[in-house]
Amino acid sequence: MVDTPLIRLGTRQSPLAMAQAHETRARLCAAHGWDEAAVELVQVIASGDRIQDRPLAEIGGKALWTRELDIWLAEGRIDAAVHSMKDVETLRPETLTIAAILPRADKADVLLGAASLDAIPESARVGTSAPRRAAQLLHRRPDLQVVGIRGNVATRMAKLEGGEADATFLAAAGLQRLGEEQVGTRLEPEDWLPAPAQAAIGIECRTDNAQARDYLAAIDNGPSHAEILAERRLLEGLGGGCSSPIAALTTTEGDTLVLRAAIFSADGRERIEDSASFASDDADAPRELAARLLGRAPPPVRALFEGGA
Ligand SMILES: NCc1[nH]cc(CCC(=O)O)c1CC(=O)O
């Protein structure tokens, strides 16, 4: 029996974040034979959740999801922080370490409001604030209108119901974690590329916290961790923030990763795709893939990277 917590897990308080924190706690308890009381969940309010009325890219990007959790880690108020890796900036403080990546869930996006991309009525309004989803959609369907839509999964589903948009996208992994896997149409990742690091839960702790690193090592999934590192190195090589339309899909075959990536112009007219196959511990290959993509990018694409507009 444990009556004082052995590890305090910080989490955002959205329903999706809480589901991810519960999954992390369950895996820690299973790996170590602990009961639930060993893992304390600590809710931390992120600025990204406080500011709901403007696109994330405009108000400060992905840092708004991690800033408060980073401070709580630094101050020792929590021992570890649970993140959707899709939302974590590529550049992280050296004082923090990604100590575990949980087994990756379904990487697909789900389309809500239409049975397929082709079935969306002509000129319809599709709600998304993600540059990747917007550009990838306009590439396929230049007739459609993209309208901004933000908020957590339930909010976005409600906005669709309320007629703010005719269709929208959500990540299959998020829907599954919320028990909503039956809604919408799953888009095959090979055909509609996901975001880098989609469907991965990562747990960070302080680099100098050997105890937390040790606890978390037991729930790290090696193949998923290798995929996330590769996709994050691609992102780093592209120098893209959350205003850059970047799509990526890694498939793992034994110790070999196959990474497919595409970058777009904001209006979707331009699409550059390339892929690389490399050993899972090869840190250079994803950066080289990024360089090849940028090398082929016409000005409207290039403008969105390398600190451009
Ligand atoms: N941008 C918000 C966000 N961050 C992670 C997920 C889903 C879960 C995941 O990809 O791990 C979502 C919701 C969505 O895109 O529908």
The ligand as an ORCA input file, in Angstrom:
! r2SCAN-3c Opt
* xyz 0 1
  N      -4.281     20.425    -31.531
  C      -4.962     19.867    -30.406
  C      -4.697     18.425    -30.245
  N      -3.524     17.978    -29.786
  C      -3.542     16.609    -29.803
  C      -4.771     16.220    -30.289
  C      -5.214     14.840    -30.486
  C      -4.416     13.759    -29.855
  C      -3.087     13.496    -30.485
  O      -2.830     13.781    -31.671
  O      -2.248     12.929    -29.754
  C      -5.512     17.363    -30.562
  C      -6.902     17.456    -31.050
  C      -7.049     17.302    -32.540
  O      -6.151     17.632    -33.326
  O      -8.127     16.841    -32.947
*
